[in-house]
Amino acid sequence: MQHVIDISSDRLRLEEGRWQPLAGRLQTAGLGAIVVALAIGAFGLESLLRAYVMNLCYYVSIALGALFFVLLQHLTRAGWSVVVRRLAELFTTAFPLLALLAAPAVLLILTGGLLGFPAAVHQVYPWTDVQYVAREPLLQAKTPYLNAGFFAVRLVIYFAAWVGLSAWLLSRSLEQDRTGDPAITRGLGKWSAPAMYLFALTLTFFAFDVIMSLAPSWYSTIFGVYYFAGAMLSFCALLALTVHLLQRAGYMVRAVSVEHMHDVGKLVFAFVVFWSYIAFSQYMLIWYGNIPEETAWYAVRQTGGWIALSLLLLFGHFMLPFVMLISRAPKRRPQVLAGLACYVLVIHWLDIYYLVMPPYYFRLQDPAAAPFDLLGLLLAGLLAVGMGALLAGYVLRRMAMHPLIPERDPRLGESLSFTNI
């Protein structure tokens, strides 16, 4: 018979009086960093728009990873993860703010650019430039799908689906905290299957629409899976880091044990390998096919300053975390796992930078000499800090409003007694 840990003395709620002011300071600092980035971005509107889209995709990916994690736990009727599932549910509450952050970029594309932005919008999303499309037969064939109006409608559908799913999952979980009704768990397991289909479709087409359409003549049928792999990897890393920080502050110390963090570490390791497999599969198939419209996308990223970033991802996104996480010990040491989690979050940010920031190759006179955009790197860094602080403050407010674990989930006892073999 397994021993269930007594958590009656554990601190499982954040004190609003202590954490709400911190959340406010984070959001104020985030807005300040965004304003500074917008001011500097006046000197390079294309760089500003790319950096904004890039960071939006980065933070959306983390929230999508959290949403997938919650759906997966319900779908598989997982017991081990109950004590960390509420944190994932709370991370998904960022979707309304992410939708608000996406609105300016969508509005610029929908209107063709405002206040001097038309040229920048056309440079970032060439399919918005009517004159350019008129010279490109391939883009003309894609016009029924790649047009500003339909693009905006699709983005609204994606965010509406994610906001709806995340709100439903959290509300049902909180309802069970109040009632203890086990039927809620059964219902969540039942409806998570069709929800998973909705999740897969919206994530895939979001990656196609927002990132892959930056190079509208290029396509990869595996691109949505590539984006998903990074999303799940970054969320698992953030989960490990969040639990470590909360436990250092005195919360969830007994509820979340080294056994749970071992499993979270295994998920980080698994998605390091999965991302690497998908990245190699995409590269290998395009290299083997040797079709100019496909290989040019990589050619830009293998010249100038971009080649250094490509090599960094090869060694830093795969080899280093693979070696560090393959053994059991790092996954059972909270400080080591938290440090690796920080590293993974940074390297995932660089991966999204690699996808979004290089210029569209067909617009370059010499695609083999695409310049590395230093202004874009500065703006991307400022917006990463700004959006990150804004979202962190927003989620922290939600965390201060609810228990940190599902207090009356029927599988809570199983989770508390969980041990790795």
ZALO-192704 format. One record per residue: residue in one letter; x, y, z negated of N, C-alpha, C in turn. Coordinates in steps of 0.02 Angstrom, whole numbers, padded with zeros to 5 digits, always signed. Atoms other than C-alpha are relative to their C-alpha. Example, Ala and Ser with C-alpha at 12.3 -4.5 7.8 and 13.67 -1.06 7.14 Angstrom:
2
A+00045-00059+00000+00615-00225-00390+00045+00060+00000;S-00042-00059+00003+00684-00053-00357-00039+00055-00037;
This chain:
421
M+00042-00060+00000+00000+00000+00000+00044+00062+00000;Q-00041-00060-00006+00071+00169+00052-00017+00050-00055;H+00009-00050+00052+00095+00304-00077-00018+00067+00032;V+00022-00065-00025-00001+00465-00041+00028+00055-00045;I-00030-00053+00039+00092+00620-00097-00053+00047-00027;D+00046-00047+00032-00001+00732-00219+00021+00071+00018;I-00015-00068-00022-00009+00907-00146-00042+00051-00038;S+00044-00045+00038-00124+00983-00277+00036+00062-00024;S-00038-00058+00023+00016+01097-00336+00037+00036+00057;D-00034-00030-00057+00077+01140-00161-00032+00067+00018;R+00026-00065-00023+00059+01317-00093-00018-00007+00074;L+00025+00014-00068-00050+01297+00062-00037+00059+00030;R+00031-00060-00026-00114+01474+00087+00047+00059-00007;L-00040-00062+00003-00023+01635+00129-00041+00054-00036;E+00034-00054+00034-00064+01781+00016-00007+00060+00048;E+00012-00053-00049-00145+01913+00126+00035+00065-00020;G-00031-00061+00022-00079+02055+00020+00075+00002+00012;R-00072+00003-00012+00099+01996+00048+00017-00002+00074;W-00018+00013-00069+00093+01944+00231-00032+00046+00051;Q+00032-00046-00047-00029+02064+00313+00042+00063+00012;P-00045-00058-00014+00088+02215+00288+00059-00018+00045;L-00055+00022-00044+00231+02115+00366-00025-00007+00071;A+00028+00007-00068+00119+02073+00513-00009+00068+00032;G+00008-00068-00027+00079+02258+00534+00066+00030+00021;R-00066-00027-00018+00263+02305+00533+00027-00034+00063;L-00022+00035-00060+00301+02171+00662-00035+00027+00062;Q+00037-00025-00058+00165+02234+00777+00020+00071+00018;T-00023-00068-00014+00221+02414+00759+00068+00000+00034;A-00066+00005-00031+00400+02367+00799-00006-00027+00071;G+00009+00029-00067+00340+02263+00947-00025+00052+00049;L+00025-00053-00044+00241+02407+01020+00054+00051+00016;G-00055-00047-00011+00392+02520+00997+00049-00026+00052;A-00046+00029-00049+00505+02401+01094-00030-00001+00069;I+00033+00001-00066+00377+02386+01234+00000+00070+00030;V+00000-00069-00025+00364+02576+01247+00069+00019+00025;V-00069-00015-00022+00554+02591+01257+00014-00034+00067;A-00011+00036-00062+00558+02458+01393-00037+00034+00058;L+00037-00034-00052+00423+02548+01492+00034+00066+00021;A-00035-00063-00015+00520+02712+01479+00062-00013+00042;I-00060+00016-00039+00682+02633+01540-00019-00028+00068;G+00022+00031-00062+00585+02537+01672-00020+00050+00054;A+00014-00052-00050+00542+02702+01758+00057+00006+00050;F-00058-00004-00045+00717+02690+01834+00005-00062+00046;G+00001+00059-00042+00678+02521+01912-00066-00037-00007;L+00067+00026+00010+00495+02480+01933-00005-00074+00019;E+00001+00072-00018+00525+02313+02021+00029-00042-00056;S-00030+00036+00055+00640+02257+01881-00047-00003-00060;L+00046-00003+00056+00512+02313+01752-00058-00050+00010;L+00057+00046-00012+00369+02216+01834+00023-00072-00004;R-00025+00069+00005+00475+02059+01853+00011-00019-00073;A-00014+00015+00070+00532+02069+01672-00065-00009-00039;Y+00064+00005+00036+00352+02094+01614-00033-00067+00016;V+00030+00064-00020+00287+01946+01714+00039-00058-00030;M-00042+00054+00026+00434+01840+01657-00015-00013-00074;N+00013+00009+00071+00402+01870+01471-00072-00021-00013;L+00069+00023+00006+00215+01849+01492-00003-00076+00011;C-00001+00071-00014+00247+01677+01568+00034-00039-00056;Y-00035+00033+00056+00367+01635+01427-00046-00011-00059;Y+00041+00006+00059+00246+01670+01287-00065-00039+00014;V+00057+00042-00018+00098+01594+01379+00020-00073-00003;S-00022+00070+00000+00201+01435+01397+00001-00028-00072;I-00002+00023+00070+00225+01423+01207-00070-00013-00025;A+00069+00010+00021+00040+01447+01175-00032-00060+00034;L+00026+00059-00035-00001+01317+01307+00028-00064-00030;G-00029+00058+00034+00119+01196+01222-00038-00016-00064;A+00039+00010+00062+00024+01223+01059-00068-00029+00015;L+00066+00025-00018-00143+01193+01145+00004-00073+00021;F-00008+00070-00020-00081+01032+01224+00013-00044-00061;F-00016+00039+00060-00012+00973+01057-00064-00016-00039;V+00062+00012+00038-00181+00995+00971-00044-00049+00037;L+00041+00046-00038-00276+00910+01111+00027-00071-00002;L-00032+00066+00000-00152+00766+01114-00011-00036-00066;Q+00009+00032+00065-00167+00735+00927-00071-00027-00008;H+00069+00023+00004-00356+00724+00938-00013-00057+00048;L+00012+00052-00052-00353+00620+01097+00028-00067-00021;T-00033+00062+00020-00234+00491+01024-00017-00021-00071;R+00020+00014+00069-00314+00495+00851+00062-00006-00046;A-00063+00002+00037-00142+00532+00778-00012+00018-00073;G+00005-00014+00071-00127+00528+00589+00060+00037-00027;W-00061-00029+00028+00054+00580+00560+00000+00076+00004;S-00007-00071-00016+00030+00755+00631-00051+00045-00033;V+00054-00040+00028-00120+00813+00529+00028+00060-00039;V-00025-00054+00043-00014+00917+00409+00034+00057+00040;V-00030-00054-00041+00067+01016+00552-00048+00023+00055;R+00046-00017-00055-00083+01022+00669-00032+00069-00008;R+00031-00065+00010-00159+01177+00590+00045+00056+00024;L-00045-00051-00026-00004+01277+00631-00006+00006+00075;A+00009-00002-00072-00024+01229+00813-00067+00033+00018;E+00065-00032-00012-00208+01278+00806+00004+00075-00009;L-00007-00072+00012-00159+01448+00736+00042+00034+00054;F-00039-00029-00055-00028+01475+00872-00044+00011+00062;T+00043-00009-00059-00164+01453+01003-00045+00061-00005;T+00041-00061+00007-00256+01603+00931+00033+00060+00035;A-00034-00054-00036-00128+01708+01027-00029+00012+00070;F+00024-00007-00068-00222+01681+01190-00039+00065+00014;P+00033-00064-00015-00338+01833+01174+00049+00058+00009;L-00050-00053-00008-00187+01947+01148+00040-00010+00064;L-00036+00013-00062-00095+01862+01291-00042+00021+00061;A+00044-00023-00055-00246+01894+01403+00002+00075+00006;L-00004-00073-00001-00239+02077+01353+00066+00023+00029;L-00066-00018-00028-00053+02083+01393+00004-00014+00075;A+00000+00016-00071-00086+02003+01562-00040+00050+00041;A+00046-00045-00037-00218+02133+01609+00036+00054+00040;P-00033-00052-00040-00098+02274+01662+00031-00027+00064;A-00031+00028-00060-00003+02161+01782-00053-00020+00051;V+00054+00020-00045-00164+02090+01855-00032+00062+00032;L+00030-00062-00026-00234+02267+01874+00044+00031+00055;L-00045-00027-00051-00079+02324+01969-00005-00040+00065;I+00006+00041-00060-00093+02178+02089-00067+00010+00034;L+00067-00008-00027-00280+02201+02109-00009+00066+00037;T+00007-00067-00030-00264+02386+02151+00055+00015+00051;G-00056-00013-00047-00106+02368+02256+00052+00045-00029;G-00050-00041+00034-00008+02467+02127-00027+00070-00014;L+00021-00067+00020-00037+02631+02036+00062+00040-00022;L-00052-00044+00026+00073+02781+01995+00070-00019+00024;G-00065+00016-00029+00214+02734+02112+00018-00073+00000;F-00014+00071+00005+00200+02546+02086-00010-00040+00065;P+00013+00043-00058+00144+02489+02261+00062-00035+00028;A-00061+00031-00028+00321+02459+02325+00026-00055-00047;A-00023+00050+00048+00367+02367+02165-00043-00063+00002;V+00045+00058-00003+00213+02256+02174+00014-00040+00063;H-00013+00035-00063+00251+02215+02356+00067-00037-00003;Q-00065+00034+00006+00432+02172+02313-00005-00062-00044;V+00006+00056+00046+00381+02058+02170-00046-00054+00028;Y+00049+00046-00030+00229+01978+02254-00009+00019+00073;P+00002-00021-00070+00260+01991+02442-00068-00011+00034;W+00065+00014-00031+00087+01920+02484-00050+00057-00011;T+00044-00058+00008+00011+02085+02422+00014+00054+00053;D-00020-00049-00051+00099+02180+02564-00031-00020+00067;V+00037+00017-00061-00020+02179+02713+00045+00001+00060;Q-00045-00006-00058+00114+02235+02836+00049-00059+00003;Y-00047+00057+00002+00235+02099+02780-00036-00065+00019;V+00038+00060-00016+00101+01964+02788-00015-00004+00074;A+00015+00000-00071+00058+02018+02965+00058-00025+00043;R-00058+00024-00037+00235+01971+03018+00018-00072-00017;E-00018+00067+00024+00235+01802+02929-00059-00047+00011;P+00056+00046-00013+00121+01668+03006-00016-00047-00058;L+00012+00045+00056+00145+01553+02856-00041+00034-00055;L+00038-00036+00051+00082+01686+02736-00070+00016+00023;Q+00067-00012-00026-00064+01724+02850-00045-00061-00012;A+00039+00061+00012-00119+01543+02832-00019-00008-00073;K+00014+00005+00071-00115+01562+02643-00044+00057-00026;T+00038-00059+00021-00215+01724+02640-00066-00017-00034;P+00062+00015+00036-00382+01642+02591+00011-00016-00074;Y-00014+00014+00070-00298+01586+02430+00041+00056-00032;L-00044-00052+00027-00161+01717+02405-00025+00068+00021;N+00024-00068-00009-00259+01878+02398-00015+00028-00069;A+00003-00031+00066-00275+02003+02257-00065-00016-00037;G+00065+00012+00032-00460+01978+02222-00005-00070-00029;F+00005+00069+00022-00455+01789+02211+00053-00015-00054;F-00052+00007+00051-00292+01798+02112-00026+00023-00068;A+00026-00027+00062-00375+01907+01980-00055-00045-00029;V+00054+00044+00023-00528+01793+01971+00029-00063-00032;R-00029+00060+00026-00419+01641+01945+00033+00012-00069;L-00031-00015+00064-00320+01724+01805-00053+00008-00055;V+00055-00007+00049-00483+01770+01717-00026-00069-00020;I+00024+00067+00015-00540+01589+01730+00050-00037-00045;Y-00050+00035+00040-00375+01522+01660-00002+00023-00073;F-00002-00025+00068-00372+01636+01509-00066-00012-00036;A+00064+00015+00032-00558+01613+01477-00002-00073-00023;A-00002+00071+00019-00532+01424+01475+00044-00010-00061;W-00046+00010+00056-00384+01436+01356-00028+00032-00064;V+00030-00032+00059-00470+01560+01239-00058-00042-00027;G+00057+00041+00021-00626+01452+01237+00022-00065-00033;L-00024+00063+00029-00533+01289+01205+00032+00011-00068;S-00035-00011+00063-00423+01361+01068-00049+00021-00055;A+00050-00021+00050-00571+01445+00980-00042-00059-00022;W+00040+00059+00018-00672+01284+00987+00039-00047-00045;L-00040+00046+00040-00531+01177+00918+00010+00026-00071;L-00012-00028+00066-00493+01295+00774-00065+00005-00040;S+00064-00008+00036-00676+01328+00730-00025-00067-00026;R+00022+00066+00024-00715+01142+00720+00044-00024-00057;S-00046+00020+00053-00561+01111+00614-00016+00037-00065;L+00018-00039+00059-00609+01252+00495-00068-00021-00028;E+00065+00024+00023-00787+01188+00488+00009-00064-00041;Q-00013+00061+00039-00719+01021+00429+00032+00017-00067;D-00027-00022+00065-00621+01113+00293-00057+00015-00048;R+00056-00019+00043-00789+01175+00228-00045-00059-00017;T+00050+00052+00009-00896+01020+00251+00030-00069-00014;G-00030+00066+00006-00776+00872+00255-00034-00052+00044;D+00038+00047-00043-00885+00794+00392+00048-00038+00046;P-00045+00038-00044-00786+00651+00475-00024-00003+00072;A+00026+00000-00068-00900+00662+00627+00034+00053+00043;I-00035-00052-00037-00806+00820+00675+00063-00028+00032;T-00061+00031-00026-00646+00720+00696-00017-00044+00060;R+00020+00043-00056-00736+00593+00806-00020+00041+00061;G+00021-00043-00056-00813+00732+00911+00059+00033+00035;L-00060-00030-00030-00645+00817+00936+00039-00050+00041;G-00034+00051-00039-00569+00653+00992-00036-00015+00065;K+00041+00015-00060-00712+00623+01115+00007+00054+00052;W+00000-00055-00048-00710+00795+01195+00069+00023+00021;S-00068-00019-00019-00521+00813+01201+00020-00031+00067;A-00018+00031-00064-00515+00695+01351-00019+00045+00059;P+00015-00047-00055-00612+00809+01472+00037+00066-00008;A-00037-00062+00011-00527+00959+01391+00071-00005+00027;M-00068+00010-00025-00360+00884+01439+00004+00009+00076;Y+00003-00012-00073-00411+00884+01623-00002+00075+00014;L+00004-00073-00009-00458+01068+01609+00067+00032-00015;F-00066-00027+00017-00293+01105+01525+00050-00012+00056;A-00049+00017-00053-00192+01015+01660-00011+00043+00062;L+00015-00039-00061-00280+01105+01803+00018+00073-00010;T-00012-00072+00010-00270+01279+01727+00074+00014-00008;L-00073-00011+00007-00087+01263+01676+00034-00005+00067;T-00033+00011-00064-00036+01195+01846-00011+00059+00047;F+00015-00054-00046-00124+01329+01946+00024+00068-00026;F-00031-00061+00027-00065+01466+01828+00073+00003+00021;A-00070+00001-00022+00114+01412+01865+00006+00013+00074;F-00001-00013-00072+00077+01409+02051-00012+00074+00015;D+00023-00068-00016-00010+01579+02051+00048+00054-00024;V-00038-00055+00030+00099+01683+01936+00074-00006+00013;I-00072+00008-00009+00272+01608+01960+00017-00022+00071;M-00021+00026-00066+00279+01506+02121-00018+00048+00056;S+00019-00047-00053+00189+01641+02222+00047+00060+00004;L-00052-00050-00008+00336+01757+02188+00040-00012+00063;A-00031+00020-00063+00412+01662+02335-00053-00037+00040;P+00060+00032-00028+00253+01628+02436+00013-00048+00057;S-00016+00048-00053+00342+01534+02576+00029-00064-00027;W-00029+00058+00032+00414+01411+02452-00052-00036-00041;Y+00047+00037+00042+00320+01273+02364+00033-00063-00026;S-00022+00063+00030+00351+01125+02251-00061-00030-00035;T+00060+00032+00030+00212+01003+02206+00012-00020-00072;I-00016+00020+00068+00303+00963+02044+00009+00061-00045;F-00015-00061+00037+00316+01144+01988-00042+00007-00063;G+00042-00004+00059+00168+01136+01869+00025-00045-00056;V-00028+00046+00050+00246+00986+01781+00063+00029-00030;Y-00061-00034+00024+00410+01082+01768-00018+00052-00053;Y+00021-00052+00047+00320+01227+01683-00028-00032-00064;F+00027+00035+00059+00227+01107+01568+00055-00028-00044;A-00055+00029+00040+00388+01022+01514+00033+00053-00044;G-00029-00055+00039+00462+01188+01460-00048+00026-00053;A+00051-00023+00048+00299+01237+01375-00001-00044-00062;M+00003+00046+00057+00293+01082+01266+00065+00000-00038;L-00066-00003+00033+00479+01089+01229+00005+00061-00045;S-00006-00062+00039+00471+01270+01171-00047+00000-00059;F+00046+00001+00057+00317+01243+01064+00025-00045-00055;C-00025+00046+00051+00391+01092+00974+00059+00031-00037;A-00055-00035+00033+00547+01195+00939-00027+00054-00047;L+00029-00052+00042+00441+01339+00873-00034-00031-00062;L+00032+00033+00057+00343+01218+00763+00052-00019-00052;A-00052+00018+00047+00503+01152+00685+00027+00061-00036;L-00027-00062+00030+00567+01329+00655-00051+00030-00049;T+00052-00029+00043+00401+01389+00582-00007-00038-00065;V+00005+00040+00062+00388+01244+00459+00059+00014-00045;H-00060-00012+00040+00567+01275+00403-00005+00068-00035;L+00005-00066+00030+00535+01461+00373-00054+00002-00054;L+00053+00003+00050+00372+01427+00281+00023-00036-00063;Q-00024+00038+00058+00455+01299+00169+00053+00039-00038;R-00049-00043+00035+00597+01419+00130-00035+00054-00041;A+00040-00049+00036+00462+01542+00076-00043-00032-00055;G+00035+00034+00053+00387+01409-00038-00066-00030+00018;Y+00065+00027-00022+00241+01346+00067+00009-00069+00031;M+00002+00065-00033+00197+01169+00123+00060-00045-00018;V-00061+00035+00018+00347+01100+00029-00012-00075-00009;R+00015+00070+00011+00263+00938-00023-00041-00029+00058;A+00044+00025-00053+00137+00924+00119+00039-00023+00061;V-00040+00016-00059+00266+00923+00259+00068-00025-00023;S-00062+00032+00023+00409+00804+00226+00051-00005+00057;V-00051+00011-00050+00570+00763+00316-00023-00051+00051;E+00027+00049-00047+00474+00619+00395-00038+00033+00057;H+00037-00037-00051+00359+00738+00486+00048+00038+00046;M-00047-00039-00040+00504+00847+00541+00042-00045+00044;H-00035+00049-00041+00593+00693+00604-00039-00012+00065;D+00041+00011-00060+00447+00662+00722-00003+00061+00044;V-00002-00061-00041+00442+00844+00777+00066+00004+00037;G-00066+00001-00033+00628+00830+00813+00003-00050+00057;K+00002+00050-00054+00595+00673+00915-00038+00028+00061;L+00036-00031-00056+00469+00771+01019+00044+00051+00036;V-00046-00048-00032+00597+00909+01050+00050-00038+00044;F-00047+00040-00039+00722+00778+01106-00033-00030+00062;A+00035+00031-00056+00593+00690+01216-00013+00050+00056;F+00015-00049-00053+00547+00850+01307+00062+00032+00028;V-00064-00018-00031+00729+00898+01330+00015-00047+00058;V-00012+00050-00051+00747+00736+01426-00051+00006+00057;F+00053-00005-00051+00580+00757+01516+00010+00060+00045;W-00013-00060-00040+00619+00935+01571+00058-00013+00048;S-00059+00014-00042+00788+00876+01636-00017-00045+00058;Y+00021+00047-00052+00709+00734+01733-00040+00036+00054;I+00041-00036-00049+00581+00848+01815+00042+00051+00039;A-00043-00049-00034+00710+00984+01853+00044-00034+00052;F-00043+00036-00047+00826+00858+01934-00042-00028+00058;S+00043+00028-00053+00682+00776+02031-00017+00054+00051;Q+00016-00055-00046+00631+00944+02104+00060+00020+00042;Y-00061-00020-00035+00809+00991+02149+00021-00053+00050;M-00024+00054-00043+00854+00822+02221-00043-00008+00063;L+00045+00008-00058+00701+00809+02334+00008+00057+00050;I-00009-00057-00045+00726+00984+02403+00068-00003+00034;W-00067+00007-00029+00913+00956+02428+00000-00054+00054;Y+00002+00056-00047+00879+00790+02515-00039+00018+00063;G+00041-00020-00058+00743+00863+02628+00035+00050+00044;N-00041-00048-00037+00859+01007+02678-00042+00042+00049;I+00043-00044-00039+00715+01116+02743+00015+00072-00020;P-00022-00068+00018+00769+01300+02752-00048+00037-00045;E+00048-00036+00041+00607+01368+02678+00002-00023-00073;E-00003+00026+00068+00635+01257+02525+00069+00011-00031;T-00068-00005+00028+00825+01259+02505+00020+00072-00014;A-00018-00070+00010+00834+01450+02517-00016+00023-00071;W+00018-00018+00069+00748+01462+02347+00057-00015-00047;Y-00057+00018+00042+00894+01371+02268+00064+00036+00022;A-00060-00034-00025+01023+01456+02380+00010+00067-00035;V-00004-00065+00035+00982+01625+02300+00027-00011-00071;R-00017+00013+00070+01005+01547+02127+00068-00033-00007;Q-00066+00031+00003+01174+01471+02171+00054+00044+00030;T-00049-00048-00024+01265+01629+02223+00006+00056-00051;G-00010-00059+00042+01335+01781+02134-00006-00016-00074;G+00009+00010+00072+01287+01801+01952-00050-00054-00017;W+00051+00050+00013+01144+01678+01971+00029-00070-00009;I-00030+00067+00006+01260+01528+01987+00020-00013-00073;A-00018+00009+00071+01320+01558+01808-00061-00021-00041;L+00061+00018+00034+01140+01550+01748-00021-00071+00017;S+00017+00069-00020+01109+01391+01848+00042-00051-00037;L-00044+00046+00036+01261+01308+01769-00015-00001-00075;L+00018-00003+00071+01209+01369+01597-00060-00043-00015;L+00058+00042+00010+01041+01284+01617+00018-00074+00006;L-00020+00069-00008+01123+01124+01677+00032-00027-00064;F-00035+00024+00060+01237+01111+01526-00038+00018-00064;G+00031-00023+00062+01139+01212+01399-00070-00023-00011;H+00070+00022+00008+00961+01155+01433-00005-00075-00005;F+00002+00072+00003+01004+00972+01449+00056-00030-00042;M-00055+00038+00029+01176+00913+01399+00011+00015-00074;L-00014-00017+00070+01203+01009+01237-00056-00022-00047;P+00052+00024+00046+01031+00981+01156-00008-00076+00001;F+00003+00074-00004+01034+00800+01218+00050-00031-00048;V-00053+00028+00043+01198+00766+01129-00015+00015-00073;M+00012-00020+00069+01145+00861+00973-00059-00037-00031;L+00061+00029+00028+00976+00776+00954-00007-00075+00010;I+00009+00071-00015+01007+00599+01012+00006-00043-00063;S-00007+00040+00061+01056+00539+00838-00055+00018-00050;R+00053-00008+00050+00942+00524+00688+00014+00058-00048;A-00018-00046+00054+01037+00639+00569-00024+00072+00011;P+00021-00070-00008+01004+00812+00647-00075+00010-00007;K+00073-00006+00004+00817+00779+00654-00026-00005-00071;R+00020+00007+00069+00813+00744+00468+00034+00052-00046;R-00031-00055+00038+00910+00899+00415-00034+00065+00021;P+00041-00059-00020+00793+01051+00413+00040+00058+00027;Q-00038-00057-00023+00928+01182+00430+00029-00012+00070;V-00029+00016-00066+01010+01094+00578-00055+00000+00053;L+00055+00002-00048+00843+01062+00664-00026+00070+00014;A+00023-00069-00011+00790+01243+00638+00049+00039+00044;G-00050-00032-00042+00954+01304+00713-00005-00022+00073;L+00009+00026-00068+00931+01191+00864-00064+00026+00031;A+00064-00027-00025+00751+01253+00879+00009+00071+00026;C-00014-00068-00024+00812+01433+00892+00036-00002+00067;Y-00038+00006-00062+00935+01381+01026-00046-00020+00058;V+00046+00024-00053+00799+01288+01125-00046+00056+00022;L+00045-00055-00019+00684+01440+01120+00037+00051+00044;V-00039-00046-00041+00823+01550+01190+00013-00030+00069;I-00016+00031-00064+00871+01426+01326-00062-00007+00043;H+00062+00002-00038+00689+01407+01377-00015+00069+00029;W+00009-00068-00025+00679+01597+01392+00044+00011+00062;L-00045-00006-00057+00829+01590+01509-00025-00041+00060;D+00028+00041-00054+00743+01453+01609-00055+00038+00036;I+00053-00041-00032+00591+01565+01639+00031+00059+00036;Y-00037-00054-00034+00712+01707+01681+00026-00025+00068;Y-00027+00031-00061+00791+01592+01811-00055-00010+00052;L+00055+00011-00046+00620+01557+01888-00027+00066+00029;V+00037-00061-00018+00555+01736+01895+00044+00056+00027;M-00038-00062-00013+00695+01864+01906+00037+00004+00067;P-00035-00008-00065+00793+01821+02066-00047+00027+00054;P+00042-00030-00052+00729+01921+02216-00023-00051+00052;Y+00028+00043-00052+00625+01845+02355+00049-00004+00059;Y-00055+00009-00047+00751+01772+02477-00015+00024+00071;F+00015-00020-00068+00658+01809+02640+00002+00076+00010;R-00004-00073-00004+00665+01996+02599+00072+00025-00003;L-00070-00019+00006+00853+01995+02579+00036-00005+00068;Q-00040+00003-00061+00973+02036+02721+00047-00060-00003;D-00045+00057+00008+01093+01906+02651-00021-00038-00063;P+00023+00037+00058+01006+01779+02537+00056-00033-00040;A-00056+00032+00035+01175+01704+02493+00038+00049-00045;A-00034-00050+00041+01226+01866+02406-00050+00041-00040;A+00050-00035+00040+01076+01909+02296+00032+00029-00063;P-00033-00030+00058+01134+02033+02163-00035-00021-00065;F+00028+00013+00066+01112+01992+01979-00023+00067-00029;D+00033-00062+00020+00994+02123+01907+00014+00014-00075;L-00017-00016+00069+01074+02196+01749-00055+00041-00034;L+00055-00038+00028+00933+02321+01725-00058-00047-00018;G+00053+00048+00014+00810+02178+01737+00014-00040-00062;L-00018+00037+00060+00905+02083+01603-00012+00041-00062;L+00012-00044+00057+00899+02233+01486-00075+00006-00014;L+00072-00007+00009+00713+02258+01516-00032-00065-00025;A+00027+00065+00022+00677+02072+01496+00014-00011-00074;G-00016+00008+00070+00768+02072+01330-00043+00043-00045;L+00042-00046+00039+00673+02224+01265-00072-00025-00003;L+00069+00025-00001+00506+02153+01320-00007-00065-00038;A+00002+00062+00039+00549+01984+01244-00007+00016-00075;V+00004-00020+00071+00577+02068+01075-00068+00032-00014;G+00063-00036+00011+00424+02181+01096-00060-00046-00001;M+00056+00046-00004+00301+02048+01151+00003-00052-00056;G-00008+00051+00053+00373+01922+01028-00021+00027-00067;A+00019-00029+00064+00354+02039+00879-00075+00013-00003;L+00072-00013-00003+00179+02089+00934-00040-00064-00010;L+00035+00064+00006+00124+01908+00952+00012-00032-00069;A-00015+00029+00066+00212+01854+00791-00043+00033-00054;G+00043-00035+00048+00119+01988+00693-00072-00020+00006;Y+00069+00020-00012-00045+01939+00773-00014-00069-00029;V+00010+00068+00025-00025+01754+00733+00008-00003-00076;L-00009-00002+00072+00038+01792+00558-00064+00024-00035;R+00064-00022+00028-00124+01886+00524-00050-00058-00002;R+00046+00057-00001-00222+01731+00578+00020-00052-00052;M-00025+00049+00048-00112+01620+00469-00019+00020-00071;A+00017-00024+00067-00149+01729+00317-00075-00006-00015;M+00073+00004+00009-00336+01703+00343-00024-00071-00012;H+00023+00069+00002-00342+01512+00341+00050-00045-00036;P-00047+00048+00029-00267+01361+00251+00051-00023+00052;L-00054+00019-00045-00103+01302+00324-00005-00073+00023;I+00012+00069-00023-00162+01120+00337-00075-00013+00001;P+00071+00019+00002-00331+01040+00376-00016-00036-00065;E+00004+00024+00069-00381+01015+00195-00045-00061-00008;R+00047+00055+00009-00522+00889+00222-00004-00046+00061;D-00003+00046-00058-00469+00796+00378+00002-00072-00027;P+00001+00069+00026-00507+00609+00355+00067-00036+00007;R-00065+00033-00008-00330+00565+00412+00054+00035-00040;L-00050-00037+00039-00245+00683+00289+00041-00047-00043;G-00037+00048+00042-00200+00540+00172+00051-00039+00039;E-00047+00036-00044-00121+00444+00316+00060+00044+00016;S-00054-00046-00016-00020+00598+00361+00047+00011-00059;L-00041-00013+00059+00039+00629+00183+00044-00060-00018;S-00039+00061+00016+00100+00449+00166+00044-00023+00058;F-00036+00020-00060+00184+00446+00336+00075-00008-00013;T-00073+00010+00002+00360+00374+00348+00022-00028+00067;N-00030+00028-00060+00472+00334+00497+00030-00068-00015;I-00030+00067+00008+00525+00154+00520+00075+00004+00011;
